[in-house]
């Protein structure tokens, strides 16, 4: 927001310099961007935060400066303009949810070709707005002066009544010459045959005022923030009116602004004003009554102030206060849409009191919350990955729609209305695209080997029913580092990334299995679902060669993605006495079909091995010479032990025969001699 010093001083009576005014506004939460001099005047430019729509006008800045400087605010005296003709235009509201109040009046016999007066042009230019024509300049000036967006229609171009309703999907050309096809939930102002304007956003070209216009309908209404929010961005329009309505415009301001604009038009363009037509079809927003316990002022701000002192501070920013022994009931002014809860009131107290005056006190030291014995800290999981050579990365939750569509063609992405960049226009469904782009960036800079991971949110569904969940994902590519002379560098493979995942999952002490699966992003035969019981908690595999080639990656590339919550939920530790009796190890080599899954073999051994089988592992898999084609040799290591006595050979042999028989029945296994 930009305005001249001379204009600002018409609202606030103070001897403070413009620099002091700027400092006070900055201390109160606004941002002083610059003070520049032009001729005998200075221009002050302020950054307005999104919650302070009430400061997007000269009146708002003056009111704020007066409160912070403890100076007198001098509001503009606006008198009603009596009607001198009976000409009217009927108003109908069919979309009261978007526009609960709308008013307007006809002004006839104007001379719109007259020049805009110099004083008005100077003030308008001080705000950064470009002059257009007398009537348009007056409407824009009143908006910058009071904060109420307004619009003037050429009555000769209106056919029938004025109706505020939702769009039927019409096409309209607006005053910046953009042609738009409207969504059906867009609030519009229309006559009997066409769209006249997008409600609260921008007027239509077909009904716009020109220098030849002699009869206008000057409108001023209240459009709800929810109905306007995002519309200008959706239709790619630059709208000062929408900027104000989406932040909240004082619902009691519309008619005052209409009277002010009428007086300026009659004074500078001539004409005769008709009566004001007003329709209130819905409930205007009302300021909530907020109860502020006095104990909060001390506990949150550290300020020792009694109820009357607090009420005096709040009254400077327009709050209506009712004081009792333990609390203050505060009703914010109608133009403060950002005041909804007691914490908002505390912020106002701090702003007006002065942040620099608040005493510095150390917060109480609270005991750290105790973790459940089954909870696994995320920090520990991160450290485990770092110990295994990973580096944590943080990528944007916004990705390129083209990359999403390539990797997940069956998933409709959540599209952003106002992306920060053309290649960041959808919300990520998976963390993989961000990791892939990170790998591409590093490979382009000769970093060919990497192990990276990220923890973040992924998004699914449609607006407004968006679902999100926290995930942990990783990517590895390139070669292992090798260790001294004992191991030469070799390319990473599926079992490297599987081992990393097993190390992570070991913290939970829960049984996890890897089941083969088909995945559109992953290579056939090198992808697996990670199962915890009957629940899929993740996916791991090699990136499909097609994507490695099309994305210009240097492969192979292996990726995984896990739900975060199962990683943080472990099972309780169970303690058992160390067995005093010796364990017996037996090895067994079998030949099975090459398609038999290792997990199925282990599951069958555990099933038939009996109570004395305490552990079983696969320590070798062989395919090649002396093994029939389509078969493989699997070597098993079995540990047998009894908790209360030493096993005898007969028991061990019985258990081994049961295992051999079970494997033969299930898989047609043949014991390899």
Buried (B, 14 or more C-beta within 10 A) or exposed (E): BBBBBBBBBBBBEBEBEBEEBBBBBBBBBBEBEEBEEEEEBBBBBBEBEEBBBBBBBBBBBBBBBBBBBEBEBBEEEBEEBEBBBEBBBEBBBEBBBBBBBBBBBBBBEBBBEBEBBEEBBBBBBBBEBEBBBBBBBBBBBBBBBBBBBBBBBBBEBBEEEBBBBBBEEBEBBBBEEBEBEBEEEBBBBBBEEBBBBBBBBBBBBBBBBEEEBBBBBBBBBBBBBEBBBEBBBBBEBEBBBBBBBBBBBBBEBBBBBBBBBBBBBBEBBBBBBBBBBBBEBBEEBEBEEBBBEBEBBEEBBEBEBEBEBBBEBBBBBBBBBEBEEEBBBBBBBBBBBBBEEBEBBBBBBBBBBEEEEEEEEEEEEEEEEEEEEEEBEBEEBBEBBEEBBBEEBEBBBBBBBEBBBBBBEEEBBBEBEEBEEEEBBBBBBBBBBBBBBBBEEBBEEEEEBBBBBBBBEBBBEEEEEEEBEBBBBBBBBBEBEEEEEEEEEEEBBBEBBBEBBEBBBEBBEBEBBBEBBEBEBBBEEBBBBBBBEEEEBBBBBBBBBEBBEEBEBBBBBBBBBBBBEBBBEBEEEEEEEEEEEEEBEBEBBBBBEEEBBBBBBBBBBBEBBEEBBBEBEBEEEBEEEEBEEEBBBBBBBBBBBBEEEEBEEEBBEEBBEBBBEBBBEBBEBBEBE
